[in-house]
């Protein structure tokens, strides 16, 4: 019985070792390129939608294979947004979520590329550096 248990244990170890060390279906350089492009897309979108934004920081950013043709990119970032009549109020906006990127191919040029197809924002948070005044009367005074 001990011999059977040992053989099963060794077989499981060999299978798991081979699974962990098998070559990735999507090279690491592709993951790095996808991360860089998504960062540029996010930064460009923030610059368009919040032109007064500053101090963009990515707190977390990583990608993982979903299958041989799909990559899921997770991210969490924050930036300071200046608002108010005199642009004197700074709010820190923090967002996290993920994007789905799919492999595509242009058969006429024999070129492979990746399509950014879906974006999901899971949580957003705004931290006000100065409290906002909220009126208790209906007329706003």
C-alpha positions, -999 to 999 in steps of 0.1 A, spaced: 0 0 0 28 24 8 44 17 -26 12 25 -44 8 58 -25 44 67 -33 39 59 -70 7 80 -71 25 109 -53 54 107 -78 30 106 -107 12 137 -95 45 155 -89 57 147 -125 24 158 -140 22 191 -120 59 198 -128 53 194 -165 22 215 -164 39 244 -146 70 243 -168 52 240 -202 59 269 -225 34 297 -224 10 299 -254 14 337 -253 50 350 -250 60 373 -221 69 400 -247 33 400 -259 20 405 -223 44 434 -219 33 450 -251 -4 446 -243 3 462 -208 21 492 -224 -6 498 -250 -34 496 -224 -16 520 -202 -13 544 -231 -50 540 -239 -60 546 -203 -37 577 -201 -51 591 -234 -87 586 -223 -80 604 -190 -64 633 -208 -94 636 -231 -121 632 -204 -103 651 -175 -79 676 -191 -70 690 -156 -59 655 -144 -24 651 -130 -3 626 -111 -16 595 -129 -3 564 -110 -8 527 -118 -9 509 -85 -14 474 -100 -12 462 -136 -9 426 -147 -21 403 -175 -29 366 -176 -38 341 -203 -75 332 -205 -69 309 -234 -45 308 -264 -63 337 -281 -74 359 -251 -56 379 -224 -72 395 -194 -55 426 -181 -62 438 -145 -54 473 -134 -58 498 -106 -49 534 -111 -55 568 -96 -51 604 -106 -57 639 -92 -85 659 -108 -87 696 -103 -122 711 -102 -141 740 -89 -147 775 -102 -111 786 -98 -97 751 -103 -88 752 -66 -103 718 -55 -82 687 -60 -100 653 -59 -82 620 -61 -100 595 -83 -91 558 -80 -104 532 -105 -98 495 -108 -111 469 -133 -100 447 -161 -99 446 -199 -103 417 -224 -79 416 -253 -83 391 -281 -59 378 -307 -67 386 -344 -50 381 -377 -49 399 -410 -46 370 -434 -39 393 -464 -7 407 -447 0 376 -426 1 398 -395 -10 390 -360 -24 417 -337 -45 421 -306 -79 438 -303 -90 456 -271 -126 446 -270 -140 449 -235 -134 472 -205 -149 466 -171 -146 492 -143 -153 474 -110 -148 501 -84 -144 538 -85 -136 561 -56 -133 598 -53 -115 613 -23 -122 650 -18 -93 670 -4 -118 697 7 -152 688 20 -182 696 -3 -209 717 13 -243 701 12 -273 722 20 -301 710 43 -326 734 29 -345 729 -4 -334 763 -18 -297 755 -14 -289 780 13 
